[in-house]
Amino acid sequence: MTQILEQLFGSIPRAKILKIFFRNSDAFFSFDDLKKQTRMNSHKITQELRGFIKVGILRKTMRTDYLTHTKKSKKAKKTEIF
């Protein structure tokens, strides 16, 4: 499946990120969520996200009610999500 997406979208990182968003179309993801799920480096994720935002596939927003997956933070903080 990833090979087909890779051929359609041009790269494995792009296909991985899009697969996450397509499978969870009603969910929000923080940058850290994407980094954990894709296991890619920050630079490549940032590069792909900028491209998606530029063409209108994704939009970026700030949310204070988005709960992070860390056990250390018990209160909601302002988080950039996609």
C-alpha positions in Angstrom: 0.0 0.0 0.0 2.8 2.5 0.9 4.5 1.8 -2.4 1.3 2.8 -4.4 1.0 5.9 -2.3 4.7 6.7 -2.7 4.3 6.5 -6.5 1.1 8.6 -6.4 2.5 11.3 -4.1 6.2 11.2 -5.0 7.9 10.2 -1.7 7.6 7.8 1.2 7.5 10.6 3.9 4.7 12.4 2.0 2.7 9.2 1.7 3.2 8.4 5.4 1.9 11.8 6.5 -1.0 11.8 4.2 -2.0 8.3 5.2 -2.2 9.4 8.9 -4.5 12.3 7.9 -6.7 10.3 5.5 -7.2 7.5 8.0 -8.1 10.0 10.8 -9.8 12.7 8.9 -11.7 14.0 11.9 -8.7 14.1 14.3 -6.1 16.8 15.1 -2.4 16.1 15.3 0.4 18.0 16.9 3.8 18.1 15.4 5.0 15.7 18.1 2.2 13.3 17.3 3.3 13.2 13.6 6.9 12.8 14.6 6.1 9.8 16.8 3.7 8.1 14.3 5.9 8.6 11.2 9.3 8.1 12.9 10.8 10.8 10.6 13.1 13.6 11.4 11.7 17.1 12.2 13.1 18.7 9.1 11.4 16.3 6.7 8.0 16.6 8.5 8.2 20.4 8.5 9.1 20.4 4.8 6.1 18.2 3.9 3.7 20.1 6.2 4.6 23.4 4.6 3.9 22.0 1.2 0.5 20.6 2.3 -0.4 24.0 3.8 0.8 25.9 0.8 -1.5 23.9 -1.6 -4.4 23.9 0.8 -4.5 20.3 1.8 -3.9 21.1 5.5 -4.3 24.1 7.7 -2.5 25.0 10.9 -4.2 26.3 14.0 -3.5 26.9 17.7 -5.6 25.2 20.3 -5.5 25.4 24.0 -7.9 22.5 24.6 -5.7 20.0 22.7 -4.4 17.5 25.2 -0.9 16.3 24.6 0.1 12.6 25.2 2.7 13.4 27.9 2.0 12.4 31.4 4.0 15.3 32.8 1.7 18.1 31.7 -1.6 18.0 33.5 -3.0 21.2 32.1 -3.8 22.1 28.6 -1.4 24.3 26.9 -1.5 26.2 23.6 -0.4 23.7 21.0 0.0 24.1 17.2 -2.0 21.4 15.5 -2.7 20.4 11.9 
